[in-house]
């Protein structure tokens, strides 16, 4: 089974719809902002960990507040067992 993670996310809204240009700028397709950097690596790592394991609900809520377009689904223990 392949593990797919998002490595580039918008530093402003959290969207994974980011285009990295040849000159190193990040352009978000969702919010339209252009930046010279993406989301901090620690936040990307936390999001990927939450997506894989269900993660910490408090961390997920804090990330959702900071990044309004974050496509982050968390799973409760019960949901994982049913799946």
PDB file of N, CA, C and O in Angstrom:
ATOM      1  N   UNK A   1       0.839  -1.167   0.000  1.00  0.00           N
ATOM      2  CA  UNK A   1       0.000   0.000   0.000  1.00  0.00           C
ATOM      3  C   UNK A   1       0.891   1.239   0.000  1.00  0.00           C
ATOM      4  O   UNK A   1       1.809   1.347   0.813  1.00  0.00           O
ATOM      5  N   UNK A   2       0.629   2.149  -0.886  1.00  0.00           N
ATOM      6  CA  UNK A   2       1.421   3.369  -0.995  1.00  0.00           C
ATOM      7  C   UNK A   2       0.912   4.406  -0.009  1.00  0.00           C
ATOM      8  O   UNK A   2      -0.288   4.520   0.240  1.00  0.00           O
ATOM      9  N   UNK A   3       1.844   5.151   0.542  1.00  0.00           N
ATOM     10  CA  UNK A   3       1.505   6.228   1.461  1.00  0.00           C
ATOM     11  C   UNK A   3       1.674   7.547   0.726  1.00  0.00           C
ATOM     12  O   UNK A   3       2.766   7.876   0.262  1.00  0.00           O
ATOM     13  N   UNK A   4       0.594   8.293   0.625  1.00  0.00           N
ATOM     14  CA  UNK A   4       0.635   9.559  -0.099  1.00  0.00           C
ATOM     15  C   UNK A   4       0.531  10.687   0.907  1.00  0.00           C
ATOM     16  O   UNK A   4      -0.423  10.753   1.682  1.00  0.00           O
ATOM     17  N   UNK A   5       1.514  11.575   0.893  1.00  0.00           N
ATOM     18  CA  UNK A   5       1.491  12.723   1.781  1.00  0.00           C
ATOM     19  C   UNK A   5       1.619  13.990   0.965  1.00  0.00           C
ATOM     20  O   UNK A   5       2.145  13.971  -0.148  1.00  0.00           O
ATOM     21  N   UNK A   6       1.147  15.073   1.508  1.00  0.00           N
ATOM     22  CA  UNK A   6       1.244  16.372   0.848  1.00  0.00           C
ATOM     23  C   UNK A   6       2.470  17.076   1.409  1.00  0.00           C
ATOM     24  O   UNK A   6       2.575  17.273   2.619  1.00  0.00           O
ATOM     25  N   UNK A   7       3.390  17.454   0.543  1.00  0.00           N
ATOM     26  CA  UNK A   7       4.607  18.109   1.007  1.00  0.00           C
ATOM     27  C   UNK A   7       4.544  19.623   0.869  1.00  0.00           C
ATOM     28  O   UNK A   7       5.244  20.335   1.590  1.00  0.00           O
ATOM     29  N   UNK A   8       3.731  20.120  -0.030  1.00  0.00           N
ATOM     30  CA  UNK A   8       3.606  21.565  -0.219  1.00  0.00           C
ATOM     31  C   UNK A   8       2.188  21.985   0.097  1.00  0.00           C
ATOM     32  O   UNK A   8       1.229  21.477  -0.484  1.00  0.00           O
ATOM     33  N   UNK A   9       2.063  22.921   1.026  1.00  0.00           N
ATOM     34  CA  UNK A   9       0.773  23.475   1.385  1.00  0.00           C
ATOM     35  C   UNK A   9       0.906  24.984   1.481  1.00  0.00           C
ATOM     36  O   UNK A   9       1.989  25.508   1.741  1.00  0.00           O
ATOM     37  N   UNK A  10      -0.200  25.675   1.269  1.00  0.00           N
ATOM     38  CA  UNK A  10      -0.216  27.135   1.338  1.00  0.00           C
ATOM     39  C   UNK A  10       0.055  27.586   2.772  1.00  0.00           C
ATOM     40  O   UNK A  10      -0.538  27.065   3.716  1.00  0.00           O
ATOM     41  N   UNK A  11       0.947  28.549   2.924  1.00  0.00           N
ATOM     42  CA  UNK A  11       1.283  29.073   4.247  1.00  0.00           C
ATOM     43  C   UNK A  11       0.180  29.936   4.824  1.00  0.00           C
ATOM     44  O   UNK A  11       0.211  30.256   6.012  1.00  0.00           O
ATOM     45  N   UNK A  12      -0.799  30.323   4.008  1.00  0.00           N
ATOM     46  CA  UNK A  12      -1.859  31.214   4.471  1.00  0.00           C
ATOM     47  C   UNK A  12      -3.157  30.483   4.771  1.00  0.00           C
ATOM     48  O   UNK A  12      -3.783  30.722   5.804  1.00  0.00           O
ATOM     49  N   UNK A  13      -3.568  29.580   3.861  1.00  0.00           N
ATOM     50  CA  UNK A  13      -4.876  28.933   4.048  1.00  0.00           C
ATOM     51  C   UNK A  13      -4.788  27.431   4.298  1.00  0.00           C
ATOM     52  O   UNK A  13      -5.777  26.829   4.716  1.00  0.00           O
ATOM     53  N   UNK A  14      -3.635  26.807   4.056  1.00  0.00           N
ATOM     54  CA  UNK A  14      -3.474  25.382   4.302  1.00  0.00           C
ATOM     55  C   UNK A  14      -3.838  24.484   3.142  1.00  0.00           C
ATOM     56  O   UNK A  14      -3.716  23.264   3.251  1.00  0.00           O
ATOM     57  N   UNK A  15      -4.276  25.047   2.043  1.00  0.00           N
ATOM     58  CA  UNK A  15      -4.671  24.249   0.880  1.00  0.00           C
ATOM     59  C   UNK A  15      -3.473  23.483   0.323  1.00  0.00           C
ATOM     60  O   UNK A  15      -2.336  23.948   0.393  1.00  0.00           O
ATOM     61  N   UNK A  16      -3.746  22.316  -0.224  1.00  0.00           N
ATOM     62  CA  UNK A  16      -2.685  21.544  -0.873  1.00  0.00           C
ATOM     63  C   UNK A  16      -2.604  21.860  -2.365  1.00  0.00           C
ATOM     64  O   UNK A  16      -1.777  21.291  -3.078  1.00  0.00           O
ATOM     65  N   UNK A  17      -3.451  22.755  -2.832  1.00  0.00           N
ATOM     66  CA  UNK A  17      -3.459  23.158  -4.242  1.00  0.00           C
ATOM     67  C   UNK A  17      -2.430  24.278  -4.454  1.00  0.00           C
ATOM     68  O   UNK A  17      -2.790  25.430  -4.696  1.00  0.00           O
ATOM     69  N   UNK A  18      -1.167  23.921  -4.359  1.00  0.00           N
ATOM     70  CA  UNK A  18      -0.073  24.885  -4.456  1.00  0.00           C
ATOM     71  C   UNK A  18       0.791  24.556  -5.658  1.00  0.00           C
ATOM     72  O   UNK A  18       1.132  23.399  -5.900  1.00  0.00           O
ATOM     73  N   UNK A  19       1.138  25.594  -6.409  1.00  0.00           N
ATOM     74  CA  UNK A  19       2.029  25.441  -7.554  1.00  0.00           C
ATOM     75  C   UNK A  19       3.345  26.118  -7.194  1.00  0.00           C
ATOM     76  O   UNK A  19       3.371  27.281  -6.792  1.00  0.00           O
ATOM     77  N   UNK A  20       4.438  25.371  -7.344  1.00  0.00           N
ATOM     78  CA  UNK A  20       5.760  25.922  -7.074  1.00  0.00           C
ATOM     79  C   UNK A  20       6.393  26.268  -8.413  1.00  0.00           C
ATOM     80  O   UNK A  20       6.561  25.402  -9.272  1.00  0.00           O
ATOM     81  N   UNK A  21       6.745  27.539  -8.587  1.00  0.00           N
ATOM     82  CA  UNK A  21       7.317  27.976  -9.860  1.00  0.00           C
ATOM     83  C   UNK A  21       8.813  27.714  -9.900  1.00  0.00           C
ATOM     84  O   UNK A  21       9.416  27.361  -8.886  1.00  0.00           O
ATOM     85  N   UNK A  22       9.402  27.885 -11.058  1.00  0.00           N
ATOM     86  CA  UNK A  22      10.833  27.654 -11.234  1.00  0.00           C
ATOM     87  C   UNK A  22      11.687  28.589 -10.389  1.00  0.00           C
ATOM     88  O   UNK A  22      12.791  28.231  -9.978  1.00  0.00           O
ATOM     89  N   UNK A  23      11.170  29.795 -10.132  1.00  0.00           N
ATOM     90  CA  UNK A  23      11.950  30.741  -9.329  1.00  0.00           C
ATOM     91  C   UNK A  23      11.725  30.553  -7.834  1.00  0.00           C
ATOM     92  O   UNK A  23      12.247  31.333  -7.037  1.00  0.00           O
ATOM     93  N   UNK A  24      10.957  29.535  -7.431  1.00  0.00           N
ATOM     94  CA  UNK A  24      10.792  29.193  -6.028  1.00  0.00           C
ATOM     95  C   UNK A  24       9.625  29.845  -5.318  1.00  0.00           C
ATOM     96  O   UNK A  24       9.522  29.744  -4.096  1.00  0.00           O
ATOM     97  N   UNK A  25       8.742  30.512  -6.045  1.00  0.00           N
ATOM     98  CA  UNK A  25       7.576  31.087  -5.388  1.00  0.00           C
ATOM     99  C   UNK A  25       6.439  30.073  -5.351  1.00  0.00           C
ATOM    100  O   UNK A  25       6.300  29.235  -6.242  1.00  0.00           O
ATOM    101  N   UNK A  26       5.643  30.169  -4.316  1.00  0.00           N
ATOM    102  CA  UNK A  26       4.505  29.292  -4.111  1.00  0.00           C
ATOM    103  C   UNK A  26       3.237  30.079  -4.412  1.00  0.00           C
ATOM    104  O   UNK A  26       3.016  31.145  -3.838  1.00  0.00           O
ATOM    105  N   UNK A  27       2.402  29.560  -5.311  1.00  0.00           N
ATOM    106  CA  UNK A  27       1.139  30.208  -5.647  1.00  0.00           C
ATOM    107  C   UNK A  27       0.002  29.260  -5.285  1.00  0.00           C
ATOM    108  O   UNK A  27      -0.042  28.120  -5.747  1.00  0.00           O
ATOM    109  N   UNK A  28      -0.910  29.741  -4.457  1.00  0.00           N
ATOM    110  CA  UNK A  28      -2.049  28.932  -4.023  1.00  0.00           C
ATOM    111  C   UNK A  28      -3.190  29.101  -5.014  1.00  0.00           C
ATOM    112  O   UNK A  28      -3.592  30.224  -5.319  1.00  0.00           O
ATOM    113  N   UNK A  29      -3.710  27.990  -5.515  1.00  0.00           N
ATOM    114  CA  UNK A  29      -4.841  28.038  -6.440  1.00  0.00           C
ATOM    115  C   UNK A  29      -6.137  28.406  -5.735  1.00  0.00           C
ATOM    116  O   UNK A  29      -7.038  28.959  -6.365  1.00  0.00           O
ATOM    117  N   UNK A  30      -6.253  28.114  -4.442  1.00  0.00           N
ATOM    118  CA  UNK A  30      -7.495  28.375  -3.715  1.00  0.00           C
ATOM    119  C   UNK A  30      -7.619  29.817  -3.249  1.00  0.00           C
ATOM    120  O   UNK A  30      -8.648  30.452  -3.482  1.00  0.00           O
ATOM    121  N   UNK A  31      -6.581  30.348  -2.590  1.00  0.00           N
ATOM    122  CA  UNK A  31      -6.702  31.711  -2.066  1.00  0.00           C
ATOM    123  C   UNK A  31      -6.008  32.752  -2.944  1.00  0.00           C
ATOM    124  O   UNK A  31      -6.212  33.952  -2.762  1.00  0.00           O
ATOM    125  N   UNK A  32      -5.186  32.294  -3.899  1.00  0.00           N
ATOM    126  CA  UNK A  32      -4.553  33.201  -4.844  1.00  0.00           C
ATOM    127  C   UNK A  32      -3.305  33.915  -4.339  1.00  0.00           C
ATOM    128  O   UNK A  32      -2.726  34.722  -5.066  1.00  0.00           O
ATOM    129  N   UNK A  33      -2.885  33.639  -3.125  1.00  0.00           N
ATOM    130  CA  UNK A  33      -1.721  34.326  -2.577  1.00  0.00           C
ATOM    131  C   UNK A  33      -0.432  33.723  -3.115  1.00  0.00           C
ATOM    132  O   UNK A  33      -0.353  32.529  -3.406  1.00  0.00           O
ATOM    133  N   UNK A  34       0.578  34.585  -3.240  1.00  0.00           N
ATOM    134  CA  UNK A  34       1.899  34.178  -3.704  1.00  0.00           C
ATOM    135  C   UNK A  34       2.879  34.428  -2.567  1.00  0.00           C
ATOM    136  O   UNK A  34       2.859  35.495  -1.954  1.00  0.00           O
ATOM    137  N   UNK A  35       3.727  33.464  -2.285  1.00  0.00           N
ATOM    138  CA  UNK A  35       4.704  33.603  -1.202  1.00  0.00           C
ATOM    139  C   UNK A  35       6.029  32.987  -1.627  1.00  0.00           C
ATOM    140  O   UNK A  35       6.094  32.205  -2.576  1.00  0.00           O
ATOM    141  N   UNK A  36       7.069  33.347  -0.917  1.00  0.00           N
ATOM    142  CA  UNK A  36       8.382  32.759  -1.195  1.00  0.00           C
ATOM    143  C   UNK A  36       8.627  31.518  -0.343  1.00  0.00           C
ATOM    144  O   UNK A  36       9.725  30.963  -0.359  1.00  0.00           O
ATOM    145  N   UNK A  37       7.621  31.084   0.395  1.00  0.00           N
ATOM    146  CA  UNK A  37       7.725  29.890   1.227  1.00  0.00           C
ATOM    147  C   UNK A  37       6.361  29.223   1.331  1.00  0.00           C
ATOM    148  O   UNK A  37       5.323  29.849   1.117  1.00  0.00           O
ATOM    149  N   UNK A  38       6.390  27.949   1.661  1.00  0.00           N
ATOM    150  CA  UNK A  38       5.148  27.226   1.890  1.00  0.00           C
ATOM    151  C   UNK A  38       4.863  27.140   3.379  1.00  0.00           C
ATOM    152  O   UNK A  38       5.445  27.879   4.173  1.00  0.00           O
ATOM    153  N   UNK A  39       3.982  26.253   3.749  1.00  0.00           N
ATOM    154  CA  UNK A  39       3.651  26.028   5.147  1.00  0.00           C
ATOM    155  C   UNK A  39       4.889  25.505   5.871  1.00  0.00           C
ATOM    156  O   UNK A  39       5.668  24.753   5.285  1.00  0.00           O
ATOM    157  N   UNK A  40       5.085  25.888   7.132  1.00  0.00           N
ATOM    158  CA  UNK A  40       6.240  25.371   7.882  1.00  0.00           C
ATOM    159  C   UNK A  40       6.251  23.844   7.913  1.00  0.00           C
ATOM    160  O   UNK A  40       5.203  23.205   8.009  1.00  0.00           O
ATOM    161  N   UNK A  41       7.447  23.273   7.831  1.00  0.00           N
ATOM    162  CA  UNK A  41       7.600  21.823   7.768  1.00  0.00           C
ATOM    163  C   UNK A  41       6.993  21.129   8.989  1.00  0.00           C
ATOM    164  O   UNK A  41       6.458  20.027   8.861  1.00  0.00           O
ATOM    165  N   UNK A  42       7.064  21.740  10.149  1.00  0.00           N
ATOM    166  CA  UNK A  42       6.502  21.128  11.353  1.00  0.00           C
ATOM    167  C   UNK A  42       4.980  20.992  11.238  1.00  0.00           C
ATOM    168  O   UNK A  42       4.411  19.994  11.680  1.00  0.00           O
ATOM    169  N   UNK A  43       4.325  21.989  10.648  1.00  0.00           N
ATOM    170  CA  UNK A  43       2.875  21.912  10.461  1.00  0.00           C
ATOM    171  C   UNK A  43       2.507  20.866   9.419  1.00  0.00           C
ATOM    172  O   UNK A  43       1.538  20.127   9.598  1.00  0.00           O
ATOM    173  N   UNK A  44       3.272  20.794   8.329  1.00  0.00           N
ATOM    174  CA  UNK A  44       3.017  19.775   7.298  1.00  0.00           C
ATOM    175  C   UNK A  44       3.176  18.384   7.903  1.00  0.00           C
ATOM    176  O   UNK A  44       2.368  17.493   7.638  1.00  0.00           O
ATOM    177  N   UNK A  45       4.212  18.198   8.711  1.00  0.00           N
ATOM    178  CA  UNK A  45       4.454  16.904   9.344  1.00  0.00           C
ATOM    179  C   UNK A  45       3.317  16.555  10.300  1.00  0.00           C
ATOM    180  O   UNK A  45       2.871  15.408  10.336  1.00  0.00           O
ATOM    181  N   UNK A  46       2.845  17.527  11.070  1.00  0.00           N
ATOM    182  CA  UNK A  46       1.733  17.289  12.004  1.00  0.00           C
ATOM    183  C   UNK A  46       0.464  16.912  11.242  1.00  0.00           C
ATOM    184  O   UNK A  46      -0.260  16.006  11.653  1.00  0.00           O
ATOM    185  N   UNK A  47       0.197  17.596  10.147  1.00  0.00           N
ATOM    186  CA  UNK A  47      -0.989  17.296   9.339  1.00  0.00           C
ATOM    187  C   UNK A  47      -0.891  15.890   8.760  1.00  0.00           C
ATOM    188  O   UNK A  47      -1.857  15.130   8.819  1.00  0.00           O
ATOM    189  N   UNK A  48       0.256  15.539   8.205  1.00  0.00           N
ATOM    190  CA  UNK A  48       0.424  14.196   7.642  1.00  0.00           C
ATOM    191  C   UNK A  48       0.278  13.124   8.714  1.00  0.00           C
ATOM    192  O   UNK A  48      -0.316  12.076   8.462  1.00  0.00           O
ATOM    193  N   UNK A  49       0.822  13.378   9.922  1.00  0.00           N
ATOM    194  CA  UNK A  49       0.703  12.412  11.015  1.00  0.00           C
ATOM    195  C   UNK A  49      -0.764  12.252  11.426  1.00  0.00           C
ATOM    196  O   UNK A  49      -1.222  11.133  11.658  1.00  0.00           O
ATOM    197  N   UNK A  50      -1.496  13.354  11.516  1.00  0.00           N
ATOM    198  CA  UNK A  50      -2.911  13.293  11.891  1.00  0.00           C
ATOM    199  C   UNK A  50      -3.708  12.549  10.829  1.00  0.00           C
ATOM    200  O   UNK A  50      -4.594  11.762  11.161  1.00  0.00           O
ATOM    201  N   UNK A  51      -3.409  12.784   9.568  1.00  0.00           N
ATOM    202  CA  UNK A  51      -4.133  12.110   8.486  1.00  0.00           C
ATOM    203  C   UNK A  51      -3.873  10.609   8.473  1.00  0.00           C
ATOM    204  O   UNK A  51      -4.754   9.832   8.102  1.00  0.00           O
ATOM    205  N   UNK A  52      -2.673  10.191   8.876  1.00  0.00           N
ATOM    206  CA  UNK A  52      -2.340   8.771   8.859  1.00  0.00           C
ATOM    207  C   UNK A  52      -2.864   8.026  10.080  1.00  0.00           C
ATOM    208  O   UNK A  52      -3.324   6.890   9.966  1.00  0.00           O
ATOM    209  N   UNK A  53      -2.798   8.661  11.246  1.00  0.00           N
ATOM    210  CA  UNK A  53      -3.095   7.929  12.473  1.00  0.00           C
ATOM    211  C   UNK A  53      -4.325   8.422  13.217  1.00  0.00           C
ATOM    212  O   UNK A  53      -4.712   7.822  14.220  1.00  0.00           O
ATOM    213  N   UNK A  54      -4.940   9.484  12.760  1.00  0.00           N
ATOM    214  CA  UNK A  54      -6.063  10.046  13.495  1.00  0.00           C
ATOM    215  C   UNK A  54      -5.605  11.152  14.414  1.00  0.00           C
ATOM    216  O   UNK A  54      -6.327  12.124  14.638  1.00  0.00           O
ATOM    217  N   UNK A  55      -4.406  11.007  14.947  1.00  0.00           N
ATOM    218  CA  UNK A  55      -3.725  12.064  15.676  1.00  0.00           C
ATOM    219  C   UNK A  55      -4.447  12.655  16.859  1.00  0.00           C
ATOM    220  O   UNK A  55      -5.424  12.110  17.372  1.00  0.00           O
ATOM    221  N   UNK A  56      -3.933  13.775  17.265  1.00  0.00           N
ATOM    222  CA  UNK A  56      -4.376  14.496  18.434  1.00  0.00           C
ATOM    223  C   UNK A  56      -5.468  15.494  18.049  1.00  0.00           C
ATOM    224  O   UNK A  56      -5.247  16.348  17.190  1.00  0.00           O
ATOM    225  N   UNK A  57      -6.624  15.399  18.666  1.00  0.00           N
ATOM    226  CA  UNK A  57      -7.757  16.266  18.322  1.00  0.00           C
ATOM    227  C   UNK A  57      -7.455  17.733  18.608  1.00  0.00           C
ATOM    228  O   UNK A  57      -7.879  18.606  17.851  1.00  0.00           O
ATOM    229  N   UNK A  58      -6.733  18.017  19.682  1.00  0.00           N
ATOM    230  CA  UNK A  58      -6.396  19.403  20.017  1.00  0.00           C
ATOM    231  C   UNK A  58      -5.491  20.019  18.958  1.00  0.00           C
ATOM    232  O   UNK A  58      -5.699  21.162  18.551  1.00  0.00           O
ATOM    233  N   UNK A  59      -4.495  19.272  18.515  1.00  0.00           N
ATOM    234  CA  UNK A  59      -3.594  19.766  17.474  1.00  0.00           C
ATOM    235  C   UNK A  59      -4.356  19.990  16.176  1.00  0.00           C
ATOM    236  O   UNK A  59      -4.141  20.987  15.487  1.00  0.00           O
ATOM    237  N   UNK A  60      -5.243  19.064  15.846  1.00  0.00           N
ATOM    238  CA  UNK A  60      -6.031  19.197  14.620  1.00  0.00           C
ATOM    239  C   UNK A  60      -6.893  20.452  14.665  1.00  0.00           C
ATOM    240  O   UNK A  60      -6.987  21.167  13.668  1.00  0.00           O
ATOM    241  N   UNK A  61      -7.517  20.730  15.790  1.00  0.00           N
ATOM    242  CA  UNK A  61      -8.359  21.919  15.906  1.00  0.00           C
ATOM    243  C   UNK A  61      -7.536  23.193  15.801  1.00  0.00           C
ATOM    244  O   UNK A  61      -7.969  24.161  15.176  1.00  0.00           O
ATOM    245  N   UNK A  62      -6.356  23.204  16.405  1.00  0.00           N
ATOM    246  CA  UNK A  62      -5.496  24.391  16.313  1.00  0.00           C
ATOM    247  C   UNK A  62      -5.068  24.636  14.867  1.00  0.00           C
ATOM    248  O   UNK A  62      -5.059  25.777  14.406  1.00  0.00           O
ATOM    249  N   UNK A  63      -4.714  23.569  14.155  1.00  0.00           N
ATOM    250  CA  UNK A  63      -4.328  23.706  12.747  1.00  0.00           C
ATOM    251  C   UNK A  63      -5.497  24.180  11.897  1.00  0.00           C
ATOM    252  O   UNK A  63      -5.308  24.981  10.982  1.00  0.00           O
ATOM    253  N   UNK A  64      -6.697  23.701  12.183  1.00  0.00           N
ATOM    254  CA  UNK A  64      -7.883  24.146  11.439  1.00  0.00           C
ATOM    255  C   UNK A  64      -8.154  25.635  11.656  1.00  0.00           C
ATOM    256  O   UNK A  64      -8.590  26.330  10.738  1.00  0.00           O
ATOM    257  N   UNK A  65      -7.895  26.122  12.875  1.00  0.00           N
ATOM    258  CA  UNK A  65      -8.085  27.557  13.148  1.00  0.00           C
ATOM    259  C   UNK A  65      -7.068  28.399  12.385  1.00  0.00           C
ATOM    260  O   UNK A  65      -7.408  29.466  11.873  1.00  0.00           O
ATOM    261  N   UNK A  66      -5.823  27.929  12.306  1.00  0.00           N
ATOM    262  CA  UNK A  66      -4.772  28.690  11.613  1.00  0.00           C
ATOM    263  C   UNK A  66      -4.914  28.658  10.098  1.00  0.00           C
ATOM    264  O   UNK A  66      -4.617  29.642   9.420  1.00  0.00           O
ATOM    265  N   UNK A  67      -5.370  27.523   9.571  1.00  0.00           N
ATOM    266  CA  UNK A  67      -5.437  27.332   8.122  1.00  0.00           C
ATOM    267  C   UNK A  67      -6.885  27.016   7.724  1.00  0.00           C
ATOM    268  O   UNK A  67      -7.310  25.867   7.846  1.00  0.00           O
ATOM    269  N   UNK A  68      -7.649  28.006   7.252  1.00  0.00           N
ATOM    270  CA  UNK A  68      -9.079  27.820   6.997  1.00  0.00           C
ATOM    271  C   UNK A  68      -9.422  26.822   5.895  1.00  0.00           C
ATOM    272  O   UNK A  68     -10.518  26.261   5.908  1.00  0.00           O
ATOM    273  N   UNK A  69      -8.536  26.586   4.958  1.00  0.00           N
ATOM    274  CA  UNK A  69      -8.841  25.645   3.862  1.00  0.00           C
ATOM    275  C   UNK A  69      -8.111  24.314   4.027  1.00  0.00           C
ATOM    276  O   UNK A  69      -7.826  23.627   3.046  1.00  0.00           O
ATOM    277  N   UNK A  70      -7.823  23.971   5.236  1.00  0.00           N
ATOM    278  CA  UNK A  70      -7.114  22.729   5.517  1.00  0.00           C
ATOM    279  C   UNK A  70      -8.064  21.554   5.344  1.00  0.00           C
ATOM    280  O   UNK A  70      -9.079  21.458   6.034  1.00  0.00           O
ATOM    281  N   UNK A  71      -7.729  20.669   4.427  1.00  0.00           N
ATOM    282  CA  UNK A  71      -8.576  19.497   4.178  1.00  0.00           C
ATOM    283  C   UNK A  71      -8.118  18.361   5.086  1.00  0.00           C
ATOM    284  O   UNK A  71      -7.477  17.408   4.643  1.00  0.00           O
ATOM    285  N   UNK A  72      -8.458  18.485   6.353  1.00  0.00           N
ATOM    286  CA  UNK A  72      -7.974  17.555   7.372  1.00  0.00           C
ATOM    287  C   UNK A  72      -9.144  16.815   7.986  1.00  0.00           C
ATOM    288  O   UNK A  72     -10.006  17.414   8.629  1.00  0.00           O
ATOM    289  N   UNK A  73      -9.165  15.507   7.782  1.00  0.00           N
ATOM    290  CA  UNK A  73     -10.187  14.661   8.373  1.00  0.00           C
ATOM    291  C   UNK A  73      -9.541  13.887   9.493  1.00  0.00           C
ATOM    292  O   UNK A  73      -8.509  13.245   9.295  1.00  0.00           O
ATOM    293  N   UNK A  74     -10.131  13.939  10.657  1.00  0.00           N
ATOM    294  CA  UNK A  74      -9.615  13.158  11.770  1.00  0.00           C
ATOM    295  C   UNK A  74     -10.562  11.993  12.023  1.00  0.00           C
ATOM    296  O   UNK A  74     -11.764  12.074  11.772  1.00  0.00           O
ATOM    297  N   UNK A  75      -9.997  10.930  12.516  1.00  0.00           N
ATOM    298  CA  UNK A  75     -10.768   9.721  12.747  1.00  0.00           C
ATOM    299  C   UNK A  75     -10.763   9.406  14.230  1.00  0.00           C
ATOM    300  O   UNK A  75      -9.717   9.425  14.878  1.00  0.00           O
ATOM    301  N   UNK A  76     -11.935   9.119  14.756  1.00  0.00           N
ATOM    302  CA  UNK A  76     -12.002   8.656  16.134  1.00  0.00           C
ATOM    303  C   UNK A  76     -11.627   7.180  16.152  1.00  0.00           C
ATOM    304  O   UNK A  76     -11.594   6.528  15.109  1.00  0.00           O
ATOM    305  N   UNK A  77     -11.349   6.666  17.324  1.00  0.00           N
ATOM    306  CA  UNK A  77     -11.005   5.251  17.453  1.00  0.00           C
ATOM    307  C   UNK A  77     -12.151   4.385  16.928  1.00  0.00           C
ATOM    308  O   UNK A  77     -11.914   3.372  16.271  1.00  0.00           O
ATOM    309  N   UNK A  78     -13.384   4.779  17.215  1.00  0.00           N
ATOM    310  CA  UNK A  78     -14.532   4.015  16.765  1.00  0.00           C
ATOM    311  C   UNK A  78     -14.647   3.998  15.239  1.00  0.00           C
ATOM    312  O   UNK A  78     -14.964   2.965  14.651  1.00  0.00           O
ATOM    313  N   UNK A  79     -14.388   5.145  14.600  1.00  0.00           N
ATOM    314  CA  UNK A  79     -14.460   5.212  13.137  1.00  0.00           C
ATOM    315  C   UNK A  79     -13.390   4.334  12.498  1.00  0.00           C
ATOM    316  O   UNK A  79     -13.658   3.682  11.489  1.00  0.00           O
ATOM    317  N   UNK A  80     -12.191   4.303  13.061  1.00  0.00           N
ATOM    318  CA  UNK A  80     -11.125   3.469  12.509  1.00  0.00           C
ATOM    319  C   UNK A  80     -11.488   1.997  12.617  1.00  0.00           C
ATOM    320  O   UNK A  80     -11.198   1.218  11.709  1.00  0.00           O
ATOM    321  N   UNK A  81     -12.120   1.612  13.718  1.00  0.00           N
ATOM    322  CA  UNK A  81     -12.500   0.212  13.889  1.00  0.00           C
ATOM    323  C   UNK A  81     -13.597  -0.187  12.905  1.00  0.00           C
ATOM    324  O   UNK A  81     -13.604  -1.318  12.417  1.00  0.00           O
ATOM    325  N   UNK A  82     -14.512   0.711  12.610  1.00  0.00           N
ATOM    326  CA  UNK A  82     -15.597   0.407  11.675  1.00  0.00           C
ATOM    327  C   UNK A  82     -15.115   0.357  10.238  1.00  0.00           C
ATOM    328  O   UNK A  82     -15.653  -0.390   9.420  1.00  0.00           O
ATOM    329  N   UNK A  83     -14.107   1.148   9.933  1.00  0.00           N
ATOM    330  CA  UNK A  83     -13.605   1.219   8.568  1.00  0.00           C
ATOM    331  C   UNK A  83     -12.924  -0.073   8.224  1.00  0.00           C
ATOM    332  O   UNK A  83     -12.424  -0.229   7.110  1.00  0.00           O
TER     333      UNK A  83
END
